[in-house]
Amino acid sequence: MVAPRTSITLAVDTDAPALLDLRQPPWFLDALCREPSAVASVGMHFVDAENSKPAKARALQVCGRCLVMAECRAYALADPSLLGILGGTDSSARRAMRRSR
């Protein structure tokens, strides 16, 4: 199993690299997708849900009821390497959102 990243280095205009902290943000404690019942209703983890139309639809419904959806979406938009259903979007929707910025 691969260990999760805890930080990455970003290129910036200064001499010192910046670090993006990828540990769980504080708002994640309130995320509806953390609930076992939400994962059970989707039928799989939200990361894998975008590969199945029925699971994707159920995951997006859960996201639509989540109190921290906006924070989750901003977090997902900030890291293009994240996959799955996050903040009421899938990977392709987030790519389109980034392009339109």
C-alpha positions as a Python dict, from the first residue, in 0.01 Angstrom:
ca = {
    (1, 'M'): (0, 0, 0),
    (2, 'V'): (127, 346, -86),
    (3, 'A'): (155, 591, 202),
    (4, 'P'): (-59, 905, 156),
    (5, 'R'): (117, 1228, 75),
    (6, 'T'): (127, 1481, 354),
    (7, 'S'): (272, 1769, 152),
    (8, 'I'): (394, 1861, -192),
    (9, 'T'): (633, 2129, -309),
    (10, 'L'): (501, 2395, -543),
    (11, 'A'): (710, 2617, -769),
    (12, 'V'): (668, 2983, -675),
    (13, 'D'): (839, 3311, -765),
    (14, 'T'): (1045, 3319, -446),
    (15, 'D'): (1371, 3143, -368),
    (16, 'A'): (1207, 2913, -111),
    (17, 'P'): (952, 2648, -222),
    (18, 'A'): (601, 2662, -76),
    (19, 'L'): (436, 2360, 81),
    (20, 'L'): (74, 2269, 28),
    (21, 'D'): (-52, 2084, 334),
    (22, 'L'): (-256, 1782, 224),
    (23, 'R'): (-350, 1645, 566),
    (24, 'Q'): (-720, 1630, 633),
    (25, 'P'): (-850, 1985, 666),
    (26, 'P'): (-1056, 2075, 975),
    (27, 'W'): (-1383, 2091, 779),
    (28, 'F'): (-1344, 1725, 682),
    (29, 'L'): (-1465, 1625, 1028),
    (30, 'D'): (-1809, 1754, 921),
    (31, 'A'): (-1809, 1590, 576),
    (32, 'L'): (-2107, 1366, 512),
    (33, 'C'): (-1894, 1122, 309),
    (34, 'R'): (-1712, 1026, 630),
    (35, 'E'): (-2026, 861, 758),
    (36, 'P'): (-2037, 483, 704),
    (37, 'S'): (-2405, 512, 610),
    (38, 'A'): (-2319, 753, 326),
    (39, 'V'): (-2053, 519, 190),
    (40, 'A'): (-2298, 230, 221),
    (41, 'S'): (-2567, 425, 30),
    (42, 'V'): (-2321, 488, -255),
    (43, 'G'): (-2209, 125, -249),
    (44, 'M'): (-1840, 208, -272),
    (45, 'H'): (-1588, 470, -170),
    (46, 'F'): (-1640, 815, -323),
    (47, 'V'): (-1298, 795, -495),
    (48, 'D'): (-1417, 499, -701),
    (49, 'A'): (-1774, 620, -751),
    (50, 'E'): (-1706, 821, -1064),
    (51, 'N'): (-1635, 495, -1250),
    (52, 'S'): (-1994, 373, -1204),
    (53, 'K'): (-2292, 577, -1323),
    (54, 'P'): (-2530, 459, -1048),
    (55, 'A'): (-2270, 505, -773),
    (56, 'K'): (-2172, 846, -913),
    (57, 'A'): (-2535, 962, -905),
    (58, 'R'): (-2575, 844, -545),
    (59, 'A'): (-2245, 1007, -440),
    (60, 'L'): (-2349, 1338, -597),
    (61, 'Q'): (-2678, 1319, -403),
    (62, 'V'): (-2483, 1275, -78),
    (63, 'C'): (-2261, 1569, -168),
    (64, 'G'): (-2569, 1781, -233),
    (65, 'R'): (-2676, 1733, 130),
    (66, 'C'): (-2329, 1794, 279),
    (67, 'L'): (-2272, 2101, 494),
    (68, 'V'): (-1910, 2142, 381),
    (69, 'M'): (-1958, 2092, 6),
    (70, 'A'): (-1818, 2436, -84),
    (71, 'E'): (-1503, 2382, 122),
    (72, 'C'): (-1461, 2035, -25),
    (73, 'R'): (-1499, 2167, -380),
    (74, 'A'): (-1241, 2441, -321),
    (75, 'Y'): (-1003, 2179, -177),
    (76, 'A'): (-1055, 1950, -476),
    (77, 'L'): (-1007, 2233, -725),
    (78, 'A'): (-677, 2325, -559),
    (79, 'D'): (-529, 1978, -621),
    (80, 'P'): (-566, 1844, -977),
    (81, 'S'): (-435, 1502, -871),
    (82, 'L'): (-744, 1425, -659),
    (83, 'L'): (-982, 1172, -809),
    (84, 'G'): (-1340, 1080, -737),
    (85, 'I'): (-1648, 1263, -624),
    (86, 'L'): (-1553, 1567, -417),
    (87, 'G'): (-1754, 1880, -347),
    (88, 'G'): (-2040, 1772, -569),
    (89, 'T'): (-1812, 1732, -872),
    (90, 'D'): (-1625, 1455, -1049),
    (91, 'S'): (-1272, 1477, -1193),
    (92, 'S'): (-1385, 1585, -1540),
    (93, 'A'): (-1611, 1860, -1403),
    (94, 'R'): (-1324, 1995, -1194),
    (95, 'R'): (-1092, 1995, -1498),
    (96, 'A'): (-1352, 2200, -1687),
    (97, 'M'): (-1388, 2439, -1393),
    (98, 'R'): (-1012, 2491, -1379),
    (99, 'R'): (-996, 2561, -1754),
    (100, 'S'): (-1275, 2820, -1731),
    (101, 'R'): (-1096, 3019, -1462),
}
